[in-house]
Amino acid sequence: MSDFKEYVVTVKNKSDVDSFYDDMDSENGTDYIPNRKVEIAQLREISRSTHYYLTEEEAQKLKNDNRVLAVEQLPSALGVTPGIIPVGPGKLWSQTANFEKHPTIDTNDKNWGLDRVTRGSQLSGWGNSTTDYWNGTAYADFTQTTQTVITTSSGKNVDIVIVDDHINSNHPEFAVNVDGTGGSRVVLYDWFQHSASLGIATTGSYQYNFDGAHGTHVASTAAGNTQGWARDANIYNINFNYPGDNKPAGDWALYIYDYIRAFHANKPINSATGRKNPTIVNNSWGFQAYLFVSGLSSVIYRGTTFDLTGLTVAQKKTILEQQCGINVALQLFGSNPVIDVGQIVAGMETDITDLINDGIIITAAAGNSYAKMVKSGDLDYNNISNSGYYLCRGASPAANSGVITVGSTNATRWDMKSSFSNYGSRVDIYAPGFNIVGAVYDSNAATEFGVTLVDDPRNN
């Protein structure tokens, strides 16, 4: 099968799934379907996507079938990999604390975003007076303020799924009680219990390992009992880059939302409320590709082709940034600058749409690449490189129109967009995302980018 590759074939409508599957399973082809029984690489029972082994010619023809939305190779085969992008009534909770914007923190400091969001407007003079530096040295009138935060929502009887690194379920931020007692609210759910019904071959149970500072930090912002919002919520966790030795074949990230949909569909009725718990899914990750500027020969920007052949890397960078509005990163891959490009994965987009139609709420980080991400119909939507990567569409899952996509604001007194945050018409809202105090997996507290680590006093 040297000429065959695994392709993810996604149909437009659920009503077409069975007929399309039957046609692909038949020995008799059509104008667009091969004249053979097409071998399945991965059957996914609740998804509009099925993975088939096809030649490149067969894949191109199949795109012309009017039932087909997309035919794509696995993201990993295209150099696109998943990575971190560095409701209802509840009891009232209040908190009086030191809310700190400075990157150097102590054991008493709390997430400044809690006060900023509930306040509704910026507190005059609070924050970093410099531009949004990672380690700014000049600050505004003050970086810390002692305030009382009051909210009427706590996330009680709500299930939050953190799609990220595996989190430390024993961290005191995730305990039932603020003092770290009462047991953990983290549910170590066996996602693989749904594998058979989803048509995905796995062995054993889903394996958790507490290896990720990012996932624990994200979870503490969403649901921590001193640093977060939904302090009574149940916390679930699934890794977009599952490290278990029983990982199924193929690109694991493509299966995530199948498992979450199955989890949501099979929930029992909560006896306390008389209904199933709502499901909210948080995603601080996305599919990325890195384009080396040295390898770019052209880009199309708003319908105009910019020829880059024969130019130096410095000359290309100038054109890309000054004439095409494309940020070029200098810090990655040594001296060879790159464009960090979020990529849409069509098969995942339909899974997200179906997940939303199931009644699940999904949020995602816009991304930290200082890149424009726009909606379909925007002037920049079809900007593309010679290698076929779209430059301004954002990444799955944040690019999906049904996802609540959140950009980052900085810790300055001016309350601006963080310099690193993605931006554009696809970003729905901005929220505090710089120097955010939260938890990390080894039971410390840290600012978002690890500027300072301090022990959580509840571990003493």
C-alpha positions in Angstrom: 0.0 0.0 0.0 2.9 2.3 -0.6 0.8 4.6 -2.8 -2.0 4.8 -0.2 -2.2 7.3 2.6 -4.7 7.8 5.4 -7.2 10.5 4.6 -9.9 12.0 6.9 -13.1 12.2 4.7 -15.8 14.4 6.2 -19.3 14.7 4.8 -21.4 17.8 5.0 -24.6 16.4 6.5 -25.3 13.6 9.0 -28.1 12.3 6.7 -25.4 11.5 4.1 -23.2 9.4 6.3 -24.8 6.0 5.7 -25.2 6.3 1.9 -21.6 7.6 1.5 -20.3 4.8 3.7 -22.2 2.2 1.7 -20.8 3.7 -1.6 -17.2 3.6 -0.3 -17.8 0.0 0.9 -19.1 -1.1 -2.5 -17.0 -2.7 -5.3 -18.8 -0.5 -7.8 -17.5 3.1 -8.0 -18.9 6.3 -9.2 -17.4 9.2 -11.1 -15.7 10.2 -7.9 -15.6 7.1 -5.7 -12.9 4.4 -6.5 -14.0 1.2 -8.2 -13.0 -0.9 -5.2 -14.0 -1.5 -1.7 -12.1 1.3 0.1 -10.2 0.1 3.2 -11.1 2.0 6.4 -8.3 3.2 8.5 -10.6 4.4 11.3 -14.4 4.2 11.6 -15.8 6.8 14.0 -19.4 5.9 14.9 -20.7 9.4 16.0 -18.5 11.6 13.8 -19.2 12.8 10.3 -15.6 11.9 9.5 -14.3 8.5 8.5 -10.6 7.7 7.9 -9.8 5.9 4.6 -6.7 4.7 2.7 -6.6 6.5 -0.6 -4.2 7.4 -3.3 -3.6 11.1 -3.9 -5.5 10.9 -7.2 -8.5 9.2 -5.5 -8.5 11.8 -2.7 -8.6 14.7 -5.2 -11.5 13.1 -7.1 -13.4 12.4 -4.0 -13.5 16.1 -3.1 -15.9 16.5 -6.1 -18.6 14.3 -4.5 -21.4 16.8 -3.5 -21.8 15.0 -0.2 -18.2 15.6 0.8 -17.0 18.6 2.8 -13.3 17.8 3.0 -10.7 15.2 2.2 -7.5 15.8 4.2 -4.5 13.9 5.3 -3.9 13.5 9.0 -2.7 16.8 10.5 0.6 15.2 11.6 1.3 14.2 7.9 0.9 17.9 6.9 3.2 19.2 9.6 0.3 20.4 11.7 0.5 19.5 15.4 -1.7 20.2 18.4 0.0 22.4 21.0 -0.6 24.6 24.0 -1.4 28.2 23.2 1.1 29.4 25.8 -23.6 28.2 34.5 -26.8 28.2 36.0 -27.5 29.2 39.5 -24.9 28.6 42.2 -24.3 29.7 45.7 -22.8 33.2 46.2 -19.1 33.3 47.0 -16.9 36.2 48.0 -13.2 36.7 48.5 -11.1 39.5 50.1 -7.6 39.1 48.8 -4.5 40.8 47.4 -4.9 40.9 43.6 -1.5 41.2 42.1 -0.4 42.2 38.5 3.4 42.2 39.2 5.3 39.1 37.9 6.9 38.6 41.3 4.4 37.2 43.7 4.1 35.8 47.3 1.9 33.2 48.9 -0.9 35.6 49.6 -1.4 36.9 46.0 -4.4 36.0 43.9 -5.4 36.1 40.3 -5.9 39.8 39.4 -8.4 38.8 36.7 -11.0 37.9 39.3 -11.2 41.5 40.5 -10.9 43.1 37.0 -13.7 41.1 35.4 -16.2 41.4 38.3 -15.3 45.1 38.6 -16.3 45.8 35.0 -13.9 48.6 34.5 -10.2 49.3 35.1 -9.1 50.5 38.6 -7.3 53.8 38.0 -3.5 53.5 38.3 -3.5 49.7 38.8 -0.9 47.9 36.8 2.3 47.9 34.8 3.0 51.4 33.3 5.4 50.1 30.7 4.5 48.3 27.5 3.6 44.6 27.8 7.1 43.3 28.6 7.5 39.8 30.1 9.6 41.3 32.9 8.8 45.0 33.0 10.8 47.1 35.5 8.7 50.3 35.7 5.2 50.1 37.1 2.2 52.3 37.5 1.0 53.8 40.8 0.5 50.3 42.3 0.4 46.7 41.1 -1.4 45.1 44.0 -4.8 46.0 45.4 -6.7 44.5 48.3 -10.4 44.2 47.3 -13.4 42.0 47.9 -14.8 40.1 45.0 -18.4 39.0 45.0 -20.1 36.8 42.4 -23.4 34.9 42.3 -22.1 31.9 40.4 -19.9 29.1 41.6 -20.3 26.3 39.0 -22.2 24.0 41.3 -23.7 21.0 39.4 -21.7 21.9 36.3 -19.1 19.7 34.6 -16.0 21.4 33.2 -13.7 19.5 30.8 -10.2 20.9 30.6 -8.7 19.8 27.3 -5.0 20.2 28.1 -2.0 18.6 29.9 -3.0 16.2 32.6 -3.7 18.2 35.8 -2.7 17.4 39.4 -5.9 16.2 40.9 -4.5 16.4 44.4 -3.6 20.1 44.2 -5.4 22.0 47.0 -6.9 24.5 44.5 -9.1 21.6 43.3 -10.3 20.6 46.8 -13.9 20.8 47.8 -13.0 23.2 50.6 -10.8 26.3 50.4 -8.5 25.0 53.1 -7.6 22.0 50.8 -9.8 19.5 52.6 -13.0 17.6 51.6 -11.5 15.6 48.8 -10.8 16.5 45.2 -13.4 17.9 42.7 -11.3 16.4 39.9 -12.9 13.3 38.4 -10.4 10.8 36.9 -12.9 9.7 34.3 -12.1 6.7 32.1 -12.7 8.1 28.7 -11.9 4.7 27.1 -15.1 3.2 28.5 -16.7 4.8 25.4 -14.1 3.5 22.8 -16.2 0.5 21.7 -19.3 2.5 21.0 -17.2 5.1 19.2 -15.6 2.5 17.0 -12.1 3.4 18.3 -9.8 0.5 19.2 -8.1 1.0 22.7 -6.9 -1.4 25.4 -7.2 -0.9 29.1 -8.3 2.3 30.8 -7.4 6.0 30.1 -4.1 6.7 31.8 -3.5 9.9 33.8 -0.1 11.3 34.5 0.4 14.6 36.2 3.1 16.0 34.0 1.8 19.4 32.8 2.2 22.8 34.4 0.0 24.4 31.8 -3.1 22.2 32.3 -3.1 22.6 36.0 -2.7 26.4 35.7 -5.6 26.6 33.2 -7.8 24.4 35.5 -7.1 26.6 38.5 -8.1 29.7 36.5 -11.4 28.0 35.4 -12.2 26.2 38.6 -9.7 26.8 41.4 -11.1 27.5 44.9 -9.0 30.6 45.5 -7.6 31.6 42.0 -10.6 30.6 39.8 -14.2 31.1 39.0 -16.2 27.9 39.1 -15.3 26.9 42.6 -17.9 24.3 43.1 -17.7 22.7 39.6 -16.8 19.1 38.9 -13.5 19.1 36.9 -12.7 16.6 34.1 -9.5 16.4 32.1 -8.5 14.9 28.7 -5.1 15.5 27.1 -5.0 16.7 23.5 -1.6 14.9 23.2 -2.4 11.8 25.2 0.8 10.2 26.4 -0.5 6.8 27.4 1.1 3.7 26.0 -2.4 2.5 25.0 -3.1 5.4 22.7 -5.2 4.4 19.6 -3.7 4.5 16.2 -3.8 7.7 14.2 -3.9 11.4 15.4 -5.3 11.2 18.9 -6.4 14.9 18.9 -9.0 14.1 16.2 -10.9 11.8 18.6 -11.1 14.1 21.6 -14.6 15.5 20.9 -16.0 12.1 20.1 -15.2 11.1 23.6 -16.5 14.3 25.1 -19.8 13.9 23.2 -20.1 10.4 24.4 -19.5 11.5 28.0 -22.2 14.2 27.7 -24.7 11.9 26.1 -24.3 9.2 28.8 -24.5 11.4 31.9 -27.0 10.3 34.5 -29.7 12.7 35.8 -28.4 14.7 38.8 -30.8 13.9 41.6 -30.1 17.3 43.2 -31.3 19.3 40.1 -33.5 16.8 38.2 -31.5 17.2 35.0 -28.1 16.3 33.6 -25.2 18.5 34.5 -24.3 21.1 31.8 -20.9 20.4 30.1 -18.4 23.2 29.4 -15.3 22.5 27.5 -12.2 24.7 27.8 -9.4 24.6 25.2 -6.2 26.5 25.6 -4.5 24.7 22.7 -4.7 24.6 18.9 -3.3 23.1 15.7 -0.1 24.9 14.6 2.3 24.8 11.7 5.6 26.7 11.5 6.5 28.2 8.1 10.2 29.0 7.7 10.5 32.4 6.1 13.6 31.2 4.2 11.4 28.6 2.3 8.6 31.0 1.3 8.6 31.9 -2.4 5.3 33.8 -2.4 2.2 34.8 -0.5 -1.2 36.0 -1.6 -2.5 38.9 0.4 -6.0 40.3 -0.2 -5.8 39.0 -3.8 -2.4 40.3 -4.6 0.5 37.9 -5.1 3.8 39.0 -3.5 6.8 37.3 -5.2 9.5 36.6 -2.6 11.9 34.6 -4.8 15.5 35.8 -4.7 15.0 37.9 -1.6 16.9 37.6 1.6 15.2 36.5 4.8 15.4 40.0 6.1 13.8 41.4 2.9 11.0 38.8 3.1 10.4 39.6 6.7 10.0 43.3 5.9 7.4 42.6 3.1 5.5 40.1 5.3 5.2 42.4 8.3 5.0 45.8 6.6 2.9 45.1 3.6 1.0 41.9 4.5 0.5 42.4 8.3 2.0 39.0 9.1 4.0 38.6 12.3 7.4 36.9 11.9 8.7 35.2 15.1 12.5 35.6 15.7 12.7 33.6 18.9 11.9 30.2 17.5 14.3 27.8 15.7 17.4 29.9 16.3 18.3 32.4 13.6 15.8 31.1 11.1 12.6 33.2 11.6 9.3 31.5 11.2 5.6 32.3 10.9 3.5 30.6 13.5 0.4 29.7 11.6 -2.8 28.3 13.2 -4.5 25.7 11.0 -8.1 24.7 10.6 -8.7 20.9 10.5 -12.0 20.3 8.6 -12.8 17.0 10.3 -12.4 18.5 13.7 -14.5 21.6 12.8 -17.6 19.4 12.0 -17.0 17.4 15.3 -17.1 20.7 17.2 -20.2 21.8 15.4 -21.9 18.5 16.3 -20.7 18.9 19.9 -22.3 22.3 20.1 -25.5 21.0 18.6 -25.5 18.4 21.4 -25.8 21.2 23.9 -22.2 21.5 25.0 -20.6 24.9 25.6 -17.1 25.2 24.2 -14.5 28.0 24.8 -11.0 28.4 23.4 -8.0 30.6 23.7 -7.5 32.7 20.6 -3.8 32.0 20.6 -0.5 33.6 21.6 1.2 34.2 18.3 0.3 37.9 17.7 -1.5 36.7 14.6 -4.7 37.9 12.9 -7.6 35.4 12.9 -10.7 36.3 10.9 -14.1 35.1 10.0 -15.1 33.8 6.6 -15.9 36.7 4.3 -13.2 38.9 5.8 -10.7 40.6 3.4 -7.9 38.5 5.0 -9.6 35.1 5.1 -8.0 33.8 1.9 -4.4 35.1 2.6 -2.3 32.1 1.8 1.4 31.0 1.4 2.9 29.2 -1.6 2.9 26.0 0.5 -0.8 26.1 0.9 -1.2 27.2 4.5 -3.8 29.9 5.1 -2.3 32.7 7.2 -5.2 34.4 8.9 -7.9 31.8 9.6 -6.8 30.8 13.1 -6.5 27.3 14.6 -9.0 24.6 15.4 -10.7 24.6 17.8 -10.7 28.4 18.3 -11.5 29.1 14.6 -14.9 27.4 14.7 -17.7 30.0 14.5 -19.6 28.4 17.4 -16.8 28.5 19.8 -16.4 31.3 22.3 -12.9 32.5 21.4 -11.1 34.6 24.0 -8.1 36.9 23.5 -5.8 38.2 26.2 -5.5 41.6 27.9 -2.3 42.6 29.6 -1.5 43.8 33.2 -0.8 47.4 32.3 -2.7 50.4 33.7 -4.1 51.0 30.2 -5.9 47.7 30.1 -4.8 46.8 26.6 -4.6 43.7 24.5 -1.6 41.6 25.4 1.2 42.0 22.8 1.3 38.3 22.2 -2.5 37.7 21.8 -4.0 36.8 18.5 -6.6 39.3 17.3 -9.1 40.0 14.5 -12.8 39.5 13.7 -12.8 35.8 14.9 -12.0 36.8 18.5 -15.2 37.2 20.4 -14.0 38.7 23.7 -10.8 39.6 25.6 -10.1 38.8 29.2 -7.1 39.0 31.6 -4.3 36.7 30.4 -1.0 38.1 31.5 0.8 37.6 34.9 -2.2 35.5 36.0 -1.5 33.8 39.3 -2.6 30.2 39.4 -1.6 26.7 40.3 1.0 24.4 38.7 1.2 20.6 38.9 3.8 20.3 41.6 1.5 22.1 44.2 3.1 25.5 43.8 1.5 28.8 42.8 2.9 30.6 39.8 2.4 33.5 37.5 1.2 32.4 34.1 4.6 32.3 32.4 6.5 30.9 35.5 8.2 34.2 36.3 8.1 33.4 40.0 7.2 30.2 41.9 6.1 30.2 45.5 4.8 27.4 47.8 1.1 27.2 48.3 0.8 27.6 52.1 -2.0 24.9 52.2 0.8 22.3 51.5 2.7 23.2 54.6 
